[in-house]
């Protein structure tokens, strides 16, 4: 339904139910003249969801990628190989300024490893701390057969966030690295006497 209204620049034609009670004579008179349409009413922006904003920023964080190695560059069958992850599981909080306040996202990573030799289980872990060299390393594997294997290190990420009095958890991100063609050798004792 059209009706005559008073806009910011004078009388105009509005659409919808009339707002308030207008003088009937004034309405009849104004109805006989050509009037522009009223400008659209300003709509309030939808409130910002802190959880949705946190998820949006979470997907943009440059999370650390492991740079793995297995010293001394090969393994020997029957002996534990120690994976050194050269990564980070707790890189510290990321802080962003947003329209509704300061967003803090604190990530936590855990490693899973596919040693490439088809052993069961296919993936070991998760490991919540960094892999270290022998003897203190906690991410190890013993190969049974000589060969060349692709060792895949997958770091799964979760995080906590806080913003504008709200808080929650995030997840689903991964960083991955591969040691390609890792050699496994066999050592045999030689009796000289």
Residue pairs with C-beta under 8 A, 6 or more apart in sequence:
1 15
1 16
1 17
1 18
2 13
2 14
2 15
3 13
3 14
3 16
3 18
3 22
3 27
4 11
4 12
4 13
4 14
4 22
4 27
4 30
4 31
4 35
5 11
5 12
5 13
5 14
5 18
5 19
5 38
6 12
7 14
7 38
7 39
8 39
11 30
11 33
11 35
12 35
12 36
12 37
12 38
12 39
13 35
13 36
13 37
13 38
14 37
14 38
15 37
48 98
48 99
48 100
50 100
50 103
50 163
50 164
50 166
51 166
51 168
53 98
53 100
53 103
53 163
54 103
54 105
54 161
54 163
54 168
54 170
55 170
57 94
57 96
57 98
57 103
57 105
58 105
58 159
58 161
58 170
58 173
59 173
61 94
61 105
61 107
61 173
63 91
63 107
63 109
63 155
63 157
63 173
63 175
64 87
64 88
64 91
64 109
64 155
64 175
65 87
65 155
65 175
65 176
65 177
66 85
66 86
66 87
66 111
66 153
66 155
66 175
66 177
67 85
67 86
67 87
67 177
68 83
68 84
68 85
68 86
68 87
68 131
68 151
68 153
68 177
68 179
69 83
69 84
69 86
69 179
70 81
70 82
70 83
70 84
70 151
70 179
70 182
71 82
71 84
71 133
71 134
73 183
74 182
74 183
74 184
74 185
75 81
75 143
75 182
75 183
75 184
75 185
76 184
76 185
76 186
76 187
77 143
77 144
77 145
77 146
77 184
77 185
77 186
77 187
78 142
78 143
78 144
79 142
80 134
80 140
80 141
80 142
81 140
81 141
81 142
81 143
81 184
82 131
82 132
82 133
82 134
82 137
82 139
82 140
83 113
83 131
83 137
83 139
83 140
83 141
83 151
83 153
84 130
84 131
84 132
84 133
84 137
85 111
85 130
85 131
85 139
85 153
86 130
87 109
87 111
87 130
87 153
87 155
87 175
88 109
88 130
89 108
89 109
89 110
89 111
89 128
89 129
89 130
89 155
90 107
90 108
90 109
91 107
91 109
92 106
93 104
93 105
93 106
94 104
94 105
94 106
94 107
95 102
95 103
95 104
95 105
96 102
96 103
96 105
97 103
98 163
100 163
100 164
101 163
101 164
102 163
103 161
103 162
103 163
104 161
104 162
104 163
105 159
105 160
105 161
105 170
106 159
106 160
106 161
107 157
107 158
107 159
108 128
108 157
108 158
108 159
109 155
109 156
109 157
109 175
110 125
110 126
110 127
110 128
110 155
110 156
111 125
111 126
111 127
111 131
111 139
111 153
111 154
111 155
112 123
112 124
112 125
112 126
112 127
112 153
112 154
112 155
112 156
113 123
113 124
113 125
113 127
113 139
113 141
113 151
113 152
113 153
113 154
114 122
114 123
114 151
114 152
114 154
115 124
115 141
115 143
115 149
115 151
116 149
116 150
116 151
116 152
116 182
117 143
117 144
117 145
117 147
117 149
117 184
119 141
119 144
123 154
124 139
124 141
125 139
126 156
127 138
127 139
129 138
131 137
131 138
131 139
132 138
143 149
143 184
145 184
146 184
146 185
146 186
147 183
147 184
148 181
148 182
148 183
148 184
149 181
149 182
149 184
150 178
150 179
150 180
150 181
150 182
151 178
151 179
151 182
152 176
152 177
152 178
153 176
153 177
153 178
153 179
154 174
154 175
154 176
155 174
155 175
155 176
156 171
156 173
156 174
157 171
157 172
157 173
157 174
157 175
158 169
158 170
158 171
159 169
159 170
159 171
160 167
160 168
160 169
160 170
161 167
161 168
161 169
161 170
